[in-house]
Amino acid sequence: MQRVCFLLKVRPERLEEYRERHRAVWPEMLAALSATGWRNYSLFLREDGLLVGYLETEDFEAARAAMAETDVNARWQAEMAPFFESLDGRPDEGMVSLEEVFHLN
């Protein structure tokens, strides 16, 4: 199982709306994430807009590629893109993965 952590930056003026959107993620988006191998997926948001994402998957590149093929992901990414700073393209393409340097099992 691969553990993946990534960073993005939410625009400070859009923080509350970003939280609201994630309190009501579309059921078809949730289903697509599960179907394409995204497990134990969490997002953490700091008050300055730093967004930390964490997920587990068998193969992150395969899971990303599978999500990229779904219509619901294209719609979700298009709606979410304006929430982020310093982003060329879709949020799912702008994730900066972090190197795991320690894990306590």
N, C-alpha and C positions, 0 to 999 in steps of 0.2 A: 504494500500500500504506500503510495506517495503522499506525503504531507506537503501542502503548498500554502505559502503565505505571500500576499501581494499588497502593494500600496497604490492608492489613488488619492486625489485631492478634490474634495467637494467644495464648490464655491461657498464662502461663508454666508452670503445672502440667500442661499438655497437650502441651508441645513434642515430647517423644519419641514420643508416640502419633501426633501429627500427621505427624512424619517417617515413621513406620512405615506409616501409611495411604498416603502418597505414594510409598513404595517399591513398593506393590502396587495401583496405581490399576486399577480394574476395566477389563478390555479393552473392554467396551461403552461405557464413559465415554470412553476414548481414541478409539474409533471415532467417537463422536458429536461430540467436539471437532473432529476432522479433517473430518468431513462437513459441519459447520456453519461452516467457514472460519477456525478458530483455527489459526494457524501459528506456528512458532518460539516456542512457549509455555513460559515458565520461571517457577518460583517460587523466591524467595530468602528465607531465614529467618534473622533475627538472633537472638542468644541471649536478648534481652529480649522476643521474640515478634513484633517488627515483621516483617511479611510483605510483600515486594515482588514483584509479578507483572509479567511482561512478555510481550506477544504481538504478533504482526503479523496483520493481517486487511484485507480489502478494505473492509469496513464494520463497525465495532465494534457499532453498535446493531443491525444486521441479524444479526450473529453471536450476540450476546446473546439476541436475540429467538428465533432458531432453536434455540438451546440450551434456552431456557425452555420450548419446546414438547415437549422429549423427556422420556420417562418416566425414563430413567436419570439425567438431570440432577436431576430432582425428588428422586429417592431419594438421590443423592450429596449434594445440598445439605442435605437433612434430616439426614443423618448428620454432616455437617461443621459445621453451625451451632453446636453446643455448644462447639466448639473456640475460638470467637472472642469477644473482648471488645467491648463497645459496639456490638452488632449488633442491629438490629431487622429480623427476617426472615432471609432466606437470605444466605449469603456472596456469591453472585453478584449480589445486589441491593445489597449494602453496599460494593462496591468504590468507593474514592475515586480517580478517575483524576487523573493528574498532567499538567500542561501541559508539552509538550516545548518547551524553549527553545533547544536546540542539538542538532545531529546531524552527526557527521563521517562522510561517505560514503566 
